């Protein structure tokens, strides 16, 4: 991901999240040297991910697939690749947070070998107030 991609990334981000990241969040991640990837299909960005490395762990801060490309295997393909890349550079663990209500993402992570390692109570805003974040981890 380049800074010039952030406009297109934000178009996707706004359509798929009720509480989207801001352009500033993506720019801060790029400036901080986090690993920010885009997935391109026929010249169009259809997915993106932001990862932060801490020693031999990688924290998946954002993984997203554009609405029209969801539920056809793109997310699984993308994550398989991110995991393979992390293994190549000998990272040992991947950690992420996910809303308790996000069943599609929870199913995907579970099927990729992630398991619950903790809960952040009332971490995310939602329509009813707040909801928990499930912290998941996978050994790479
Ligand atoms: C979560 C997300 C990244 C998954 O990517 P995707 O391309 O839609 O998922 P895939 O088509 O690769 O499906 C992978 C698995 O996810 C689960 N899944 C995907 N969509 C689902 C849905 N609508 N309902 C239930 N499970 C679903 C299934 O377990 C599926 O496994 P299968 O291939 O055996 O059926 C994508 O839907 C997305 O961007 N969602 C909005 C943003 C988001 O929630 N990001 C994650 C934040 S933690």
Backbone and ligand atoms as CSV (ligand in chain L), in Angstrom:
chain,resi,resn,atom,element,x,y,z
A,1,UNK,N,N,0.844,-1.186,0.000
A,1,UNK,CA,C,0.000,0.000,0.000
A,1,UNK,C,C,0.885,1.243,0.000
A,2,UNK,N,N,0.539,2.139,-0.889
A,2,UNK,CA,C,1.211,3.436,-0.911
A,2,UNK,C,C,0.245,4.499,-0.395
A,3,UNK,N,N,0.786,5.669,-0.067
A,3,UNK,CA,C,-0.107,6.741,0.400
A,3,UNK,C,C,-1.182,7.052,-0.641
A,4,UNK,N,N,-0.794,6.909,-1.926
A,4,UNK,CA,C,-1.744,7.218,-3.007
A,4,UNK,C,C,-2.877,6.182,-3.094
A,5,UNK,N,N,-2.724,5.039,-2.401
A,5,UNK,CA,C,-3.788,4.025,-2.400
A,5,UNK,C,C,-4.843,4.307,-1.335
A,6,UNK,N,N,-4.517,5.214,-0.411
A,6,UNK,CA,C,-5.374,5.358,0.769
A,6,UNK,C,C,-6.787,5.829,0.393
A,7,UNK,N,N,-6.919,6.636,-0.655
A,7,UNK,CA,C,-8.251,7.103,-1.075
A,7,UNK,C,C,-9.118,5.890,-1.459
A,8,UNK,N,N,-8.565,4.977,-2.282
A,8,UNK,CA,C,-9.330,3.790,-2.696
A,8,UNK,C,C,-9.579,2.858,-1.510
A,9,UNK,N,N,-8.577,2.727,-0.661
A,9,UNK,CA,C,-8.736,1.873,0.523
A,9,UNK,C,C,-9.874,2.423,1.402
A,10,UNK,N,N,-9.907,3.741,1.556
A,10,UNK,CA,C,-10.950,4.369,2.392
A,10,UNK,C,C,-12.340,4.174,1.805
A,11,UNK,N,N,-12.442,4.126,0.469
A,11,UNK,CA,C,-13.764,3.890,-0.156
A,11,UNK,C,C,-14.295,2.524,0.266
A,12,UNK,N,N,-13.393,1.539,0.299
A,12,UNK,CA,C,-13.798,0.196,0.732
A,12,UNK,C,C,-14.098,0.225,2.238
A,13,UNK,N,N,-13.159,0.782,2.987
A,13,UNK,CA,C,-13.273,0.798,4.453
A,13,UNK,C,C,-14.629,1.381,4.895
A,14,UNK,N,N,-15.028,2.478,4.256
A,14,UNK,CA,C,-16.284,3.128,4.650
A,14,UNK,C,C,-17.507,2.281,4.320
A,15,UNK,N,N,-17.388,1.440,3.266
A,15,UNK,CA,C,-18.581,0.660,2.892
A,15,UNK,C,C,-18.710,-0.631,3.703
A,16,UNK,N,N,-17.630,-1.103,4.308
A,16,UNK,CA,C,-17.732,-2.412,4.971
A,16,UNK,C,C,-17.719,-2.348,6.497
A,17,UNK,N,N,-17.386,-1.189,7.057
A,17,UNK,CA,C,-17.378,-1.085,8.526
A,17,UNK,C,C,-18.329,0.020,8.981
A,18,UNK,N,N,-19.036,-0.263,10.040
A,18,UNK,CA,C,-19.876,0.781,10.634
A,18,UNK,C,C,-19.008,1.808,11.370
A,19,UNK,N,N,-17.865,1.346,11.860
A,19,UNK,CA,C,-16.917,2.242,12.548
A,19,UNK,C,C,-15.569,2.136,11.831
A,20,UNK,N,N,-15.460,2.785,10.665
A,20,UNK,CA,C,-14.245,2.608,9.849
A,20,UNK,C,C,-13.027,3.306,10.430
A,21,UNK,N,N,-11.866,2.813,10.037
A,21,UNK,CA,C,-10.635,3.571,10.283
A,21,UNK,C,C,-10.731,4.865,9.474
A,22,UNK,N,N,-9.893,5.839,9.848
A,22,UNK,CA,C,-9.813,7.086,9.076
A,22,UNK,C,C,-8.608,6.998,8.127
A,23,UNK,N,N,-8.585,7.915,7.152
A,23,UNK,CA,C,-7.410,7.993,6.270
A,23,UNK,C,C,-6.168,8.228,7.123
A,24,UNK,N,N,-6.320,9.037,8.178
A,24,UNK,CA,C,-5.192,9.318,9.080
A,24,UNK,C,C,-4.643,8.047,9.705
A,25,UNK,N,N,-5.534,7.121,10.076
A,25,UNK,CA,C,-5.068,5.859,10.667
A,25,UNK,C,C,-4.174,5.106,9.679
A,26,UNK,N,N,-4.619,5.028,8.399
A,26,UNK,CA,C,-3.810,4.314,7.397
A,26,UNK,C,C,-2.488,5.047,7.155
A,27,UNK,N,N,-2.560,6.370,7.042
A,27,UNK,CA,C,-1.323,7.133,6.803
A,27,UNK,C,C,-0.345,6.975,7.972
A,28,UNK,N,N,-0.883,6.986,9.208
A,28,UNK,CA,C,-0.009,6.802,10.384
A,28,UNK,C,C,0.681,5.442,10.321
A,29,UNK,N,N,-0.074,4.416,9.920
A,29,UNK,CA,C,0.507,3.058,9.841
A,29,UNK,C,C,1.612,3.020,8.784
A,30,UNK,N,N,1.359,3.672,7.641
A,30,UNK,CA,C,2.382,3.705,6.583
A,30,UNK,C,C,3.626,4.431,7.085
A,31,UNK,N,N,3.409,5.575,7.749
A,31,UNK,CA,C,4.555,6.361,8.243
A,31,UNK,C,C,5.319,5.615,9.326
A,32,UNK,N,N,4.591,4.786,10.106
A,32,UNK,CA,C,5.265,4.052,11.198
A,32,UNK,C,C,5.987,2.818,10.690
A,33,UNK,N,N,5.848,2.536,9.379
A,33,UNK,CA,C,6.555,1.387,8.818
A,33,UNK,C,C,5.854,0.069,9.054
A,34,UNK,N,N,4.566,0.108,9.431
A,34,UNK,CA,C,3.812,-1.145,9.553
A,34,UNK,C,C,3.688,-1.755,8.168
A,35,UNK,N,N,3.484,-3.065,8.151
A,35,UNK,CA,C,3.329,-3.720,6.852
A,35,UNK,C,C,1.893,-3.511,6.358
A,36,UNK,N,N,1.759,-2.759,5.288
A,36,UNK,CA,C,0.433,-2.435,4.754
A,36,UNK,C,C,0.366,-2.994,3.336
A,37,UNK,N,N,-0.499,-3.981,3.133
A,37,UNK,CA,C,-0.593,-4.648,1.829
A,37,UNK,C,C,-1.931,-4.378,1.176
A,38,UNK,N,N,-1.915,-4.330,-0.148
A,38,UNK,CA,C,-3.175,-4.294,-0.888
A,38,UNK,C,C,-3.236,-5.524,-1.772
A,39,UNK,N,N,-4.452,-5.957,-2.037
A,39,UNK,CA,C,-4.683,-7.075,-2.945
A,39,UNK,C,C,-5.381,-6.493,-4.168
A,40,UNK,N,N,-4.789,-6.754,-5.341
A,40,UNK,CA,C,-5.313,-6.142,-6.568
A,40,UNK,C,C,-5.855,-7.219,-7.500
A,41,UNK,N,N,-7.020,-6.960,-8.061
A,41,UNK,CA,C,-7.599,-7.853,-9.073
A,41,UNK,C,C,-8.042,-6.978,-10.244
A,42,UNK,N,N,-7.535,-7.291,-11.423
A,42,UNK,CA,C,-7.796,-6.504,-12.637
A,42,UNK,C,C,-7.731,-5.000,-12.362
A,43,UNK,N,N,-6.601,-4.589,-11.843
A,43,UNK,CA,C,-6.314,-3.157,-11.634
A,43,UNK,C,C,-7.106,-2.481,-10.531
A,44,UNK,N,N,-7.849,-3.270,-9.780
A,44,UNK,CA,C,-8.703,-2.683,-8.747
A,44,UNK,C,C,-8.280,-3.231,-7.382
A,45,UNK,N,N,-8.249,-2.356,-6.381
A,45,UNK,CA,C,-7.956,-2.848,-5.023
A,45,UNK,C,C,-9.197,-3.558,-4.507
A,46,UNK,N,N,-9.032,-4.831,-4.125
A,46,UNK,CA,C,-10.198,-5.574,-3.615
A,46,UNK,C,C,-9.999,-6.017,-2.163
A,47,UNK,N,N,-8.797,-5.751,-1.636
A,47,UNK,CA,C,-8.554,-6.099,-0.242
A,47,UNK,C,C,-7.310,-5.406,0.258
A,48,UNK,N,N,-7.193,-5.361,1.576
A,48,UNK,CA,C,-5.989,-4.749,2.157
A,48,UNK,C,C,-5.807,-5.280,3.572
A,49,UNK,N,N,-4.578,-5.154,4.051
A,49,UNK,CA,C,-4.276,-5.622,5.406
A,49,UNK,C,C,-3.183,-4.746,5.996
A,50,UNK,N,N,-3.259,-4.566,7.312
A,50,UNK,CA,C,-2.231,-3.809,8.031
A,50,UNK,C,C,-1.716,-4.704,9.156
A,51,UNK,N,N,-0.413,-4.863,9.208
A,51,UNK,CA,C,0.189,-5.718,10.230
A,51,UNK,C,C,1.332,-4.984,10.925
A,52,UNK,N,N,1.432,-5.219,12.218
A,52,UNK,CA,C,2.502,-4.605,13.010
A,52,UNK,C,C,3.354,-5.721,13.606
A,53,UNK,N,N,4.647,-5.662,13.339
A,53,UNK,CA,C,5.527,-6.698,13.896
A,53,UNK,C,C,6.049,-6.252,15.251
A,54,UNK,N,N,6.032,-7.172,16.197
A,54,UNK,CA,C,6.650,-6.911,17.502
A,54,UNK,C,C,7.513,-8.121,17.808
A,55,UNK,N,N,8.819,-7.941,17.765
A,55,UNK,CA,C,9.758,-9.049,17.918
A,55,UNK,C,C,9.366,-10.179,16.964
A,56,UNK,N,N,9.085,-11.387,17.500
A,56,UNK,CA,C,8.758,-12.479,16.574
A,56,UNK,C,C,7.251,-12.695,16.434
A,57,UNK,N,N,6.476,-11.649,16.829
A,57,UNK,CA,C,5.020,-11.740,16.670
A,57,UNK,C,C,4.547,-10.737,15.633
A,58,UNK,N,N,3.435,-11.048,15.000
A,58,UNK,CA,C,2.842,-10.065,14.096
A,58,UNK,C,C,1.382,-9.874,14.506
A,59,UNK,N,N,0.996,-8.595,14.625
A,59,UNK,CA,C,-0.382,-8.261,14.995
A,59,UNK,C,C,-1.126,-7.803,13.749
A,60,UNK,N,N,-2.174,-8.519,13.452
A,60,UNK,CA,C,-2.983,-8.176,12.288
A,60,UNK,C,C,-3.998,-7.114,12.738
A,61,UNK,N,N,-3.760,-5.881,12.326
A,61,UNK,CA,C,-4.574,-4.765,12.816
A,61,UNK,C,C,-5.811,-4.531,11.962
A,62,UNK,N,N,-5.718,-4.885,10.683
A,62,UNK,CA,C,-6.861,-4.688,9.785
A,62,UNK,C,C,-6.729,-5.694,8.643
A,63,UNK,N,N,-7.802,-6.410,8.365
A,63,UNK,CA,C,-7.839,-7.227,7.130
A,63,UNK,C,C,-9.247,-7.076,6.569
A,64,UNK,N,N,-9.315,-6.715,5.322
A,64,UNK,CA,C,-10.606,-6.355,4.741
A,64,UNK,C,C,-10.675,-6.760,3.281
A,65,UNK,N,N,-11.893,-7.158,2.900
A,65,UNK,CA,C,-12.168,-7.495,1.500
A,65,UNK,C,C,-13.343,-6.627,1.052
A,66,UNK,N,N,-13.239,-6.062,-0.145
A,66,UNK,CA,C,-14.305,-5.194,-0.671
A,66,UNK,C,C,-15.618,-5.967,-0.732
A,67,UNK,N,N,-16.700,-5.252,-0.455
A,67,UNK,CA,C,-18.033,-5.867,-0.337
A,67,UNK,C,C,-18.340,-6.848,-1.488
A,68,UNK,N,N,-18.132,-6.407,-2.717
A,68,UNK,CA,C,-18.499,-7.231,-3.884
A,68,UNK,C,C,-17.636,-8.475,-4.054
A,69,UNK,N,N,-16.563,-8.565,-3.291
A,69,UNK,CA,C,-15.655,-9.709,-3.428
A,69,UNK,C,C,-15.669,-10.593,-2.181
A,70,UNK,N,N,-16.576,-10.282,-1.243
A,70,UNK,CA,C,-16.620,-11.070,-0.011
A,70,UNK,C,C,-17.319,-12.410,-0.238
A,71,UNK,N,N,-16.939,-13.365,0.610
A,71,UNK,CA,C,-17.608,-14.668,0.660
A,71,UNK,C,C,-17.407,-15.515,-0.602
A,72,UNK,N,N,-16.314,-15.263,-1.321
A,72,UNK,CA,C,-15.981,-16.112,-2.477
A,72,UNK,C,C,-14.541,-16.631,-2.370
A,73,UNK,N,N,-13.986,-16.556,-1.157
A,73,UNK,CA,C,-12.668,-17.150,-0.941
A,73,UNK,C,C,-11.491,-16.186,-0.965
A,74,UNK,N,N,-11.782,-14.904,-1.185
A,74,UNK,CA,C,-10.683,-13.929,-1.278
A,74,UNK,C,C,-9.990,-13.744,0.080
A,75,UNK,N,N,-10.793,-13.621,1.146
A,75,UNK,CA,C,-10.222,-13.403,2.481
A,75,UNK,C,C,-9.314,-14.559,2.883
A,76,UNK,N,N,-9.785,-15.772,2.613
A,76,UNK,CA,C,-8.977,-16.953,2.963
A,76,UNK,C,C,-7.666,-16.955,2.165
A,77,UNK,N,N,-7.766,-16.688,0.872
A,77,UNK,CA,C,-6.580,-16.627,0.008
A,77,UNK,C,C,-5.593,-15.576,0.544
A,78,UNK,N,N,-6.115,-14.398,0.859
A,78,UNK,CA,C,-5.282,-13.280,1.322
A,78,UNK,C,C,-4.579,-13.659,2.632
A,79,UNK,N,N,-5.357,-14.173,3.597
A,79,UNK,CA,C,-4.765,-14.523,4.891
A,79,UNK,C,C,-3.767,-15.669,4.776
A,80,UNK,N,N,-4.080,-16.651,3.928
A,80,UNK,CA,C,-3.122,-17.748,3.699
A,80,UNK,C,C,-1.778,-17.176,3.255
A,81,UNK,N,N,-1.849,-16.199,2.363
A,81,UNK,CA,C,-0.620,-15.576,1.851
A,81,UNK,C,C,0.096,-14.762,2.915
A,82,UNK,N,N,-0.663,-14.007,3.714
A,82,UNK,CA,C,-0.030,-13.202,4.774
A,82,UNK,C,C,0.669,-14.121,5.782
A,83,UNK,N,N,0.005,-15.226,6.099
A,83,UNK,CA,C,0.588,-16.173,7.061
A,83,UNK,C,C,1.860,-16.791,6.471
A,84,UNK,N,N,1.791,-17.175,5.194
A,84,UNK,CA,C,2.964,-17.786,4.543
A,84,UNK,C,C,4.138,-16.799,4.524
A,85,UNK,N,N,3.856,-15.531,4.252
A,85,UNK,CA,C,4.921,-14.511,4.224
A,85,UNK,C,C,5.540,-14.353,5.616
A,86,UNK,N,N,4.702,-14.366,6.648
A,86,UNK,CA,C,5.220,-14.217,8.019
A,86,UNK,C,C,6.094,-15.405,8.397
A,87,UNK,N,N,5.672,-16.593,7.959
A,87,UNK,CA,C,6.469,-17.800,8.258
A,87,UNK,C,C,7.832,-17.697,7.592
A,88,UNK,N,N,7.828,-17.184,6.356
A,88,UNK,CA,C,9.081,-17.083,5.591
A,88,UNK,C,C,10.126,-16.266,6.334
A,89,UNK,N,N,9.653,-15.218,7.048
A,89,UNK,CA,C,10.616,-14.380,7.774
A,89,UNK,C,C,10.703,-14.786,9.253
A,90,UNK,N,N,10.244,-16.023,9.505
A,90,UNK,CA,C,10.419,-16.689,10.799
A,90,UNK,C,C,9.702,-16.020,11.951
A,91,UNK,N,N,8.577,-15.374,11.656
A,91,UNK,CA,C,7.738,-14.904,12.759
A,91,UNK,C,C,7.048,-16.126,13.365
A,92,UNK,N,N,6.780,-16.060,14.671
A,92,UNK,CA,C,6.319,-17.263,15.371
A,92,UNK,C,C,4.828,-17.237,15.706
A,93,UNK,N,N,4.249,-16.050,15.753
A,93,UNK,CA,C,2.869,-15.981,16.225
A,93,UNK,C,C,2.137,-14.845,15.535
A,94,UNK,N,N,0.863,-15.058,15.209
A,94,UNK,CA,C,0.028,-13.971,14.689
A,94,UNK,C,C,-1.114,-13.739,15.681
A,95,UNK,N,N,-1.365,-12.475,15.983
A,95,UNK,CA,C,-2.393,-12.111,16.965
A,95,UNK,C,C,-3.345,-11.113,16.295
A,96,UNK,N,N,-4.612,-11.193,16.656
A,96,UNK,CA,C,-5.583,-10.233,16.106
A,96,UNK,C,C,-6.723,-10.043,17.095
A,97,UNK,N,N,-7.519,-9.015,16.848
A,97,UNK,CA,C,-8.713,-8.774,17.648
A,97,UNK,C,C,-9.913,-8.748,16.725
A,98,UNK,N,N,-11.010,-9.272,17.212
A,98,UNK,CA,C,-12.205,-9.319,16.362
A,98,UNK,C,C,-13.439,-9.114,17.252
A,99,UNK,N,N,-14.424,-8.412,16.685
A,99,UNK,CA,C,-15.678,-8.210,17.425
A,99,UNK,C,C,-16.344,-9.556,17.697
A,100,UNK,N,N,-16.908,-9.673,18.886
A,100,UNK,CA,C,-17.609,-10.910,19.242
A,100,UNK,C,C,-18.725,-11.225,18.237
A,101,UNK,N,N,-19.335,-10.182,17.648
A,101,UNK,CA,C,-20.483,-10.384,16.739
A,101,UNK,C,C,-20.056,-10.687,15.296
A,102,UNK,N,N,-18.775,-10.641,15.002
A,102,UNK,CA,C,-18.326,-10.792,13.607
A,102,UNK,C,C,-18.125,-12.274,13.257
A,103,UNK,N,N,-19.269,-12.967,13.107
A,103,UNK,CA,C,-19.161,-14.422,12.883
A,103,UNK,C,C,-18.398,-14.793,11.621
A,104,UNK,N,N,-18.559,-14.102,10.470
A,104,UNK,CA,C,-17.773,-14.511,9.303
A,104,UNK,C,C,-16.275,-14.510,9.598
A,105,UNK,N,N,-15.801,-13.426,10.229
A,105,UNK,CA,C,-14.364,-13.327,10.512
A,105,UNK,C,C,-13.950,-14.390,11.541
A,106,UNK,N,N,-14.781,-14.589,12.578
A,106,UNK,CA,C,-14.448,-15.593,13.603
A,106,UNK,C,C,-14.332,-16.984,12.983
A,107,UNK,N,N,-15.269,-17.312,12.050
A,107,UNK,CA,C,-15.228,-18.626,11.380
A,107,UNK,C,C,-13.944,-18.769,10.570
A,108,UNK,N,N,-13.625,-17.697,9.847
A,108,UNK,CA,C,-12.424,-17.741,9.010
A,108,UNK,C,C,-11.168,-17.954,9.867
A,109,UNK,N,N,-11.039,-17.149,10.928
A,109,UNK,CA,C,-9.833,-17.253,11.771
A,109,UNK,C,C,-9.748,-18.638,12.411
A,110,UNK,N,N,-10.897,-19.122,12.888
A,110,UNK,CA,C,-10.930,-20.440,13.520
A,110,UNK,C,C,-10.439,-21.505,12.527
A,111,UNK,N,N,-10.902,-21.407,11.282
A,111,UNK,CA,C,-10.534,-22.432,10.303
A,111,UNK,C,C,-9.073,-22.311,9.876
A,112,UNK,N,N,-8.459,-21.156,10.170
A,112,UNK,CA,C,-7.042,-20.991,9.837
A,112,UNK,C,C,-6.137,-21.344,11.025
A,113,UNK,N,N,-6.754,-21.832,12.100
A,113,UNK,CA,C,-5.960,-22.296,13.238
A,113,UNK,C,C,-5.804,-21.294,14.371
A,114,UNK,N,N,-6.548,-20.190,14.301
A,114,UNK,CA,C,-6.506,-19.229,15.410
A,114,UNK,C,C,-7.404,-19.728,16.534
A,115,UNK,N,N,-7.001,-19.432,17.783
A,115,UNK,CA,C,-7.887,-19.737,18.903
A,115,UNK,C,C,-7.919,-18.550,19.853
A,116,UNK,N,N,-8.963,-18.521,20.656
A,116,UNK,CA,C,-9.153,-17.386,21.570
A,116,UNK,C,C,-8.059,-17.388,22.637
A,117,UNK,N,N,-7.406,-16.229,22.827
A,117,UNK,CA,C,-6.392,-16.169,23.894
A,117,UNK,C,C,-6.747,-15.108,24.935
A,118,UNK,N,N,-7.853,-14.389,24.700
A,118,UNK,CA,C,-8.255,-13.392,25.688
A,118,UNK,C,C,-9.447,-12.601,25.206
A,119,UNK,N,N,-9.942,-11.756,26.113
A,119,UNK,CA,C,-11.097,-10.906,25.772
A,119,UNK,C,C,-10.814,-9.498,26.262
A,120,UNK,N,N,-11.105,-8.512,25.433
A,120,UNK,CA,C,-11.091,-7.123,25.908
A,120,UNK,C,C,-12.547,-6.709,26.053
A,121,UNK,N,N,-12.957,-6.576,27.300
A,121,UNK,CA,C,-14.352,-6.275,27.603
A,121,UNK,C,C,-14.727,-4.901,27.039
A,122,UNK,N,N,-15.866,-4.834,26.388
A,122,UNK,CA,C,-16.425,-3.543,25.914
A,122,UNK,C,C,-15.431,-2.722,25.110
A,123,UNK,N,N,-14.698,-3.366,24.275
A,123,UNK,CA,C,-13.593,-2.692,23.562
A,123,UNK,C,C,-14.100,-1.848,22.390
A,124,UNK,N,N,-15.091,-2.383,21.653
A,124,UNK,CA,C,-15.553,-1.694,20.442
A,124,UNK,C,C,-16.893,-0.988,20.684
A,125,UNK,N,N,-17.100,0.174,20.055
A,125,UNK,CA,C,-18.447,0.764,20.094
A,125,UNK,C,C,-19.369,-0.045,19.185
A,126,UNK,N,N,-20.631,-0.120,19.533
A,126,UNK,CA,C,-21.619,-0.678,18.593
A,126,UNK,C,C,-22.957,0.020,18.819
A,127,UNK,N,N,-23.979,-0.408,18.090
A,127,UNK,CA,C,-25.277,0.280,18.154
A,127,UNK,C,C,-25.901,0.239,19.536
A,128,UNK,N,N,-25.595,-0.821,20.290
A,128,UNK,CA,C,-26.190,-0.957,21.623
A,128,UNK,C,C,-25.283,-0.425,22.723
A,129,UNK,N,N,-24.187,0.170,22.358
A,129,UNK,CA,C,-23.244,0.669,23.365
A,129,UNK,C,C,-21.846,0.204,23.049
A,130,UNK,N,N,-21.455,-0.930,23.635
A,130,UNK,CA,C,-20.113,-1.462,23.419
A,130,UNK,C,C,-20.180,-2.970,23.233
A,131,UNK,N,N,-19.162,-3.536,22.621
A,131,UNK,CA,C,-19.071,-4.999,22.570
A,131,UNK,C,C,-17.627,-5.438,22.765
A,132,UNK,N,N,-17.482,-6.709,23.150
A,132,UNK,CA,C,-16.158,-7.240,23.478
A,132,UNK,C,C,-15.319,-7.484,22.226
A,133,UNK,N,N,-14.032,-7.397,22.397
A,133,UNK,CA,C,-13.087,-7.875,21.383
A,133,UNK,C,C,-12.592,-9.243,21.835
A,134,UNK,N,N,-12.611,-10.190,20.907
A,134,UNK,CA,C,-11.992,-11.484,21.170
A,134,UNK,C,C,-10.566,-11.384,20.643
A,135,UNK,N,N,-9.602,-11.673,21.501
A,135,UNK,CA,C,-8.201,-11.687,21.053
A,135,UNK,C,C,-7.888,-13.121,20.637
A,136,UNK,N,N,-7.412,-13.260,19.398
A,136,UNK,CA,C,-7.097,-14.594,18.887
A,136,UNK,C,C,-5.625,-14.678,18.508
A,137,UNK,N,N,-5.071,-15.861,18.658
A,137,UNK,CA,C,-3.665,-16.044,18.304
A,137,UNK,C,C,-3.474,-17.358,17.576
A,138,UNK,N,N,-2.465,-17.393,16.717
A,138,UNK,CA,C,-2.113,-18.632,16.013
A,138,UNK,C,C,-0.599,-18.772,16.006
A,139,UNK,N,N,-0.152,-19.978,16.260
A,139,UNK,CA,C,1.282,-20.268,16.135
A,139,UNK,C,C,1.572,-20.467,14.662
A,140,UNK,N,N,2.640,-19.832,14.196
A,140,UNK,CA,C,2.919,-19.894,12.745
A,140,UNK,C,C,3.877,-21.046,12.449
L,1,LIG,C1,C,-13.949,-11.096,7.210
L,1,LIG,C2,C,-13.462,-11.018,5.751
L,1,LIG,C3,C,-12.039,-10.492,5.702
L,1,LIG,C4,C,-13.486,-12.456,5.200
L,1,LIG,O1,O,-13.122,-12.416,3.847
L,1,LIG,P1,P,-14.042,-13.106,2.725
L,1,LIG,O2,O,-13.351,-12.983,1.448
L,1,LIG,O3,O,-15.416,-12.553,2.819
L,1,LIG,O4,O,-14.066,-14.607,3.262
L,1,LIG,P2,P,-13.921,-15.944,2.390
L,1,LIG,O5,O,-14.887,-15.910,1.250
L,1,LIG,O6,O,-12.506,-16.205,2.097
L,1,LIG,O7,O,-14.484,-17.013,3.406
L,1,LIG,C5,C,-13.634,-17.589,4.353
L,1,LIG,C6,C,-14.447,-18.140,5.503
L,1,LIG,O8,O,-15.043,-17.053,6.205
L,1,LIG,C7,C,-16.331,-17.435,6.671
L,1,LIG,N1,N,-17.300,-16.550,6.044
L,1,LIG,C8,C,-17.103,-15.664,5.056
L,1,LIG,N2,N,-18.231,-14.973,4.827
L,1,LIG,C9,C,-19.145,-15.464,5.666
L,1,LIG,C10,C,-20.504,-15.147,5.946
L,1,LIG,N3,N,-21.159,-14.182,5.269
L,1,LIG,N4,N,-21.132,-15.815,6.933
L,1,LIG,C11,C,-20.493,-16.776,7.625
L,1,LIG,N5,N,-19.200,-17.124,7.418
L,1,LIG,C12,C,-18.562,-16.475,6.454
L,1,LIG,C13,C,-16.537,-18.866,6.294
L,1,LIG,O9,O,-16.079,-19.644,7.390
L,1,LIG,C14,C,-15.597,-19.030,5.129
L,1,LIG,O10,O,-15.137,-20.334,5.071
L,1,LIG,P3,P,-15.524,-21.296,3.848
L,1,LIG,O11,O,-14.643,-20.834,2.742
L,1,LIG,O12,O,-15.171,-22.641,4.346
L,1,LIG,O13,O,-16.989,-21.093,3.585
L,1,LIG,C15,C,-14.409,-10.160,4.871
L,1,LIG,O14,O,-15.694,-10.694,4.872
L,1,LIG,C16,C,-14.466,-8.709,5.291
L,1,LIG,O15,O,-13.683,-7.886,4.850
L,1,LIG,N6,N,-15.448,-8.373,6.143
L,1,LIG,C17,C,-15.651,-7.004,6.586
L,1,LIG,C18,C,-14.474,-6.492,7.374
L,1,LIG,C19,C,-14.121,-7.392,8.521
L,1,LIG,O16,O,-14.984,-7.843,9.280
L,1,LIG,N7,N,-12.810,-7.646,8.656
L,1,LIG,C20,C,-12.290,-8.453,9.742
L,1,LIG,C21,C,-12.163,-7.640,10.967
L,1,LIG,S1,S,-11.507,-8.592,12.300
